[in-house]
Amino acid sequence: MCGLLFFGGNVNIDCLRHWSFATHKKSGTIFRKKFWTTRSNRVVFALLGQEPDNEEAWKTSHETRKPSEQQGNGDIIQEDMDSLINELSQRFEWPKQDPSAKKQASVDPILFHEPGFLKSHVYEDFIKENEQARKRSQVELSMDSDTFMRVFEEARKGWLSCPQCKGLAPPEEIEKWGWCSYCHAELDLKKSPADILYPRLEEEEEEQQKKKEKSNNKKESLQSSSKRVAVGQRAWNISCSQRALQTINPIRQLVQGMAVKPNPDKKLIPLSIGDPAAFGNLKVPREALKALSKVLTEDSAHGYSNSLGNELARSTIASKFSSRHHAVSKDEVILTCGTSGALEMVFNALCNPGDNVLVPRPGFPLFRTLLDNLGVEVRYYDLDPHRQWQIRLEQLPKLVDSRTAALVVNNPSNPCGSVFSYSHMMSIIEMAQRLCIPIVADEVYADMTFSGYQFFSFASLSEYVPILSVGSVSKMFVAPGWRLGWVVIHDRQGLLEKGNVIQGLQQLSMRMLVPSSPFQQILPTLFSDACKSDFRALMETLEDQAMFTVDSLSKIKGLSCPSPPQGSMYCMVQVDSQAMGFQDDKEFASQLLAEESVLVLPGQPCFQSPDFFRVVYCAPKAVLHEAFSRIRQFCDRHHKEKVF
Ligand SMILES: *Cc1c(COP(=O)(O)O)cnc(C)c1O
């Protein structure tokens, strides 16, 4: 398999970071077809190109091109192309004159070096990624990256850096052209004081040194390069990946690691589990179960499905998430392993390591778990407990920077139980548009609202901002064990398409071939009229239990619900832990478990939200009744103890 080819004299190296395609305007289409395959870790990487040979032509090619277009500026010379193909053919025995056969040829990564300008920091990112790819695939680079870096270092000695964009260029070039070839800033070597155009090498070396020291401290650095060893010299050296060790689910960890045990004299009531099926009182729609048992007996139902998912199932989701203003096509739907799988896929497609994503606080902890795993920084924005948990929008501009990849919103909310109003959603979308960030909308509780509150999908309201909406049958249809979810792509302006995000999502879908294909086939039934009444009944039950929860808990001294639930299955309860002699919400929750065998999730460790705890009100009313009366006794008792 071959990978990517980059052409053009000054192909903007930024595109490498996204493993995407960048080709010369004229030749682009040709190469796109010839070398179209990016699924492999193996990368053929070529920078070729030819600067136009007179100043006029050079200037024109620069001036006609916006810096943001990220295109090559040079003309591809056919001889260059031919010699590259020749070289590839010789090294890797690609049949000549048969472009289609190239797809099957197995090739080691190879780097061709263009002695033009290179943005060094980006380049190093590429090298790092390439190192990882090399490690995984255990192949040797024909020109390995160490050699490449040596050549590159040698070549750029004495180069100068543009003060605006940090792009590096040889002084002769700058002198000749008078501007930066990356960002087109005017640069005048003679006029500019030395400190404007400064050689970056030493500074960078220092930085590199520091980085190296840091990573040396880690046991297994992701960047460490592999070395050839003789067979006899290999020794056992198995160690867990950093990625795995930085992947932590706070809820699971808290629950599994809780030091205290429930009171053995009282039956455990877990109001902690966000699983509507946990107590058996809420049920999967009957018709869906019938359809499932029928499908399971069919011989034809058990093969792989298309990696994007069964077509009929995708059409169902597409029409469900189409709105008056925008029709979704089935090709904009990808079926996933639950909402969790959908979130992972979306983050994976949007973010590189070192990017950051804005995430709600209080919020569903899986966002963080997935982002940590991908090496993406989590930046929290706050929800306001006294204004129906609306987003504190004024915080967002302070949180974004050039590496902000997405804004995550969750509506209706877990753990808050809130449902955003139409006007609040419009403000969120406006803000995202101002900041130019795509929205990842966790809409796993779509339509799960109580009377008086309406669910709007972000996609139906956003004309400009791209929305990746995720959801599943887990909560709506009480079937989290089915692991049946989806990503719906709303890209009305083609912004995701332009950045190859859709292609990336499609490629990611090919990793696992989930969800299980018989279950996919139930989606049309679930969203048909046959299941509507079951859904209504579910929501009536949940609403009734939500109101009962708020009524019962807000009467208890020390507890309050500043913004009662409007949907989903949760209620955030504020707790004055100190007034009862507890240090914080975590101690309150563990003591409640120890004395009353009622488990609620403390806000600080689970949702980054101190002085609250989350209650799931899915349990049958009688069970809720028992739990709340135990909580009441517990709170009363501890208020008294505190006083004495
Ligand atoms: C439950 C939940 C999920 C996970 O859904 P699955 O379909 O079980 O993966 C994702 N996001 C939120 C907000 C949830 O509450």
Ligand as a Chemical Component Dictionary entry (heavy atoms), coordinates in Angstrom:
data_LIG
# 
_chem_comp.id                   LIG 
_chem_comp.type                 NON-POLYMER 
_chem_comp.pdbx_formal_charge   0 
_chem_comp.three_letter_code    LIG 
# 
loop_
_chem_comp_atom.comp_id 
_chem_comp_atom.atom_id 
_chem_comp_atom.alt_atom_id 
_chem_comp_atom.type_symbol 
_chem_comp_atom.charge 
_chem_comp_atom.model_Cartn_x 
_chem_comp_atom.model_Cartn_y 
_chem_comp_atom.model_Cartn_z 
_chem_comp_atom.pdbx_ordinal 
LIG C1 C1 C 0 -25.150 7.345  28.692 1  
LIG C2 C2 C 0 -24.454 8.443  28.002 2  
LIG C3 C3 C 0 -23.583 8.184  26.944 3  
LIG C4 C4 C 0 -23.199 6.801  26.540 4  
LIG O1 O1 O 0 -24.136 6.201  25.775 5  
LIG P1 P1 P 0 -23.908 4.716  25.186 6  
LIG O2 O2 O 0 -24.816 4.651  24.055 7  
LIG O3 O3 O 0 -24.249 3.764  26.281 8  
LIG O4 O4 O 0 -22.471 4.612  24.812 9  
LIG C5 C5 C 0 -23.010 9.253  26.277 10 
LIG N1 N1 N 0 -23.252 10.525 26.656 11 
LIG C6 C6 C 0 -24.059 10.821 27.684 12 
LIG C7 C7 C 0 -24.296 12.225 28.056 13 
LIG C8 C8 C 0 -24.677 9.783  28.404 14 
LIG O5 O5 O 0 -25.429 10.067 29.461 15 
# 
loop_
_chem_comp_bond.comp_id 
_chem_comp_bond.atom_id_1 
_chem_comp_bond.atom_id_2 
_chem_comp_bond.value_order 
_chem_comp_bond.pdbx_ordinal 
LIG C1 C2 SING 1  
LIG C2 C3 SING 2  
LIG C2 C8 DOUB 3  
LIG C3 C4 SING 4  
LIG C3 C5 DOUB 5  
LIG C4 O1 SING 6  
LIG O1 P1 SING 7  
LIG P1 O2 DOUB 8  
LIG P1 O3 SING 9  
LIG P1 O4 SING 10 
LIG C5 N1 SING 11 
LIG N1 C6 DOUB 12 
LIG C6 C7 SING 13 
LIG C6 C8 SING 14 
LIG C8 O5 SING 15 
# 
